[in-house]
Amino acid sequence: MGWACASVGGAIRDTNRVWQCGFSMTIGEGTMFQEEARPVLEELRLALDKGFRKLKFECDNTTLVEIILAGGAVDSRLTELILIHNMLI
């Protein structure tokens, strides 16, 4: 039985909610938590590369958001969380 892959994406909008840029990616090769952290990491990279410094993220995974906000990502074994933490400090 083969594994199905899924796609996710994100959009970066300005303060008037006007689309500035976006991304899409295929996921499906890690744990569910990794698969939810990867788009956050990708969107953060894109935003910083485009020069955005004040960001507001929307994410359905409250555990992921709480770990990032509480600084727990620094102690994580998940590469994605460590990278997110390092980009935010």
TILO-680899 format. One line per 5 residues: number of its first residue (from 1); for each residue x, y, z of N, C-alpha, C. Coordinates in steps of 0.2 Angstrom, whole numbers, plus 5000, padded with zeros to 4 digits. Atoms other than C-alpha are relative to their C-alpha. Layout:
N
NUM	X/Y/Z/X/Y/Z/X/Y/Z; ...
END
This chain:
89
1	5004/4994/5000/5000/5000/5000/5004/5006/5000; 4996/4994/5000/5008/5017/4995/4997/5005/5004; 5002/4994/4996/5007/5033/5005/4998/5005/4995; 5002/4994/5004/4997/5047/4998/5003/5006/5003; 4997/4993/4998/5005/5064/4998/4995/5005/5000
6	5005/4994/4999/4996/5080/5002/5004/5006/4998; 4997/4993/5001/4999/5098/4997/4998/5005/5005; 5002/4995/4995/4999/5113/5008/5003/5007/4997; 4997/4994/5003/5002/5131/5004/4998/5006/5005; 5001/4995/4995/5002/5148/5012/5000/5007/4996
11	5000/4994/5003/4999/5166/5007/5003/5006/5005; 4998/4994/4996/5008/5182/5013/4996/5006/4998; 5004/4994/5001/4996/5197/5014/5003/5006/5004; 4998/4994/4996/5000/5215/5019/4994/5002/5005; 5005/4998/4995/4990/5225/5032/4993/5001/4998
16	5006/4999/5003/4976/5228/5020/4997/4993/4997; 5002/5006/5002/4975/5209/5017/5001/4999/4992; 4999/5001/5007/4981/5211/4999/5006/4995/4999; 4995/5005/5002/4991/5196/4992/5007/5003/4998; 4993/4998/5002/5010/5199/4991/5004/4994/4997
21	4996/5005/5003/5017/5182/4988/4997/4993/5004; 5002/5007/4997/5014/5163/4992/5004/4995/4998; 4996/5006/5002/5020/5146/4991/4995/4994/5000; 5003/5006/4999/5014/5128/4989/5005/4995/5000; 4995/5005/5000/5023/5112/4993/4996/4993/5001
26	5003/5007/4998/5020/5093/4994/5003/4998/5006; 4998/5002/4993/5021/5085/5011/4998/4992/5000; 5002/5007/4999/5019/5067/5017/5006/4995/5001; 4994/5005/4998/5036/5060/5022/5002/5000/5007; 4998/4999/4993/5036/5064/5041/4994/4999/5004
31	5005/5001/4995/5026/5063/5056/4995/5006/4999; 5005/4995/5001/5010/5073/5057/5002/5007/5002; 4997/4994/4997/5018/5086/5068/5005/5003/4995; 4995/4997/5005/5033/5088/5056/4996/5003/4994; 5004/4998/5006/5020/5090/5041/4997/5007/5002
36	5003/4994/4999/5012/5104/5050/5005/5006/5002; 4995/4995/4999/5028/5113/5055/5003/5002/4994; 4997/4998/5006/5035/5113/5038/4997/5006/4996; 5003/4994/5003/5023/5125/5030/5001/5006/5004; 4998/4994/4996/5026/5137/5045/5007/5002/4999
41	4993/4998/5002/5044/5136/5042/5001/5003/4993; 4999/4997/5006/5043/5139/5024/4997/5007/4999; 5003/4993/5000/5031/5154/5026/5004/5005/5004; 4995/4996/4996/5043/5161/5039/5006/5002/4996; 4995/4999/5004/5057/5159/5027/4999/5005/4994
46	5002/4996/5005/5048/5167/5013/4999/5007/5002; 5001/4993/4998/5042/5182/5023/5006/5003/5002; 4994/4997/4998/5059/5185/5030/5004/5002/4993; 4996/4998/5007/5067/5184/5012/4997/5006/4996; 5003/4995/5003/5054/5196/5006/5000/5007/5004
51	4999/4994/4996/5058/5208/5020/4995/5002/5005; 5005/4998/4995/5043/5207/5031/5003/4998/5006; 4998/5001/4993/5047/5208/5049/4995/5000/5005; 5006/5001/4995/5030/5210/5058/4996/4995/4997; 5004/5006/5003/5021/5194/5055/4994/4998/5004
56	5006/5003/4996/5004/5187/5060/4999/4993/4996; 5001/5007/5003/5003/5168/5057/4993/4997/5002; 5006/5003/4999/4987/5158/5056/5002/4992/4999; 4998/5007/5000/4989/5139/5060/4995/4996/5004; 5005/5004/4997/4976/5126/5065/5003/4996/5006
61	4997/5005/4995/4988/5116/5076/5002/5004/5006; 4999/4996/4994/4987/5125/5093/5006/4997/5004; 4994/5003/4996/5000/5113/5101/5007/5003/4996; 4994/4997/5004/5013/5119/5087/5000/5007/5002; 5000/4993/4999/5008/5137/5090/5003/5001/5008
66	4998/4999/4993/5010/5135/5109/5007/4999/5001; 4993/5001/4999/5027/5127/5108/5004/5005/4997; 4997/4995/5003/5033/5140/5096/5000/5007/5005; 5000/4994/4996/5027/5155/5107/5003/4999/5007; 4997/5001/4993/5033/5147/5124/5007/4999/4999
71	4993/5001/5000/5050/5145/5117/5003/4992/5000; 4999/5007/4999/5049/5126/5118/5004/4997/4994; 4996/5002/5006/5056/5124/5100/5007/4999/5001; 4993/5000/4999/5073/5127/5106/5003/4993/5003; 4998/5007/4997/5073/5110/5116/4997/4994/4996
76	5004/5005/5004/5064/5101/5102/5006/4995/4996; 4996/5004/5005/5072/5086/5092/4997/5000/4993; 5002/4999/5007/5062/5091/5077/5004/5006/4997; 4996/4995/5003/5073/5101/5065/4996/5006/4998; 5005/4994/5002/5058/5111/5059/4999/5005/5005
81	5001/4995/4994/5055/5118/5076/5006/5004/5002; 4994/4996/4998/5073/5122/5080/5001/5005/4995; 4999/4995/5005/5074/5131/5063/4995/5006/5001; 5005/4994/4998/5058/5141/5067/5003/5004/5006; 4998/4997/4994/5065/5145/5084/5006/5005/4998
86	4994/4996/5001/5082/5151/5077/4998/5006/4995; 5002/4994/5004/5073/5162/5064/4996/5005/5004; 5004/4995/4996/5062/5171/5077/5005/5003/5005; 4996/4997/4995/5077/5175/5089/5004/5005/4997
END
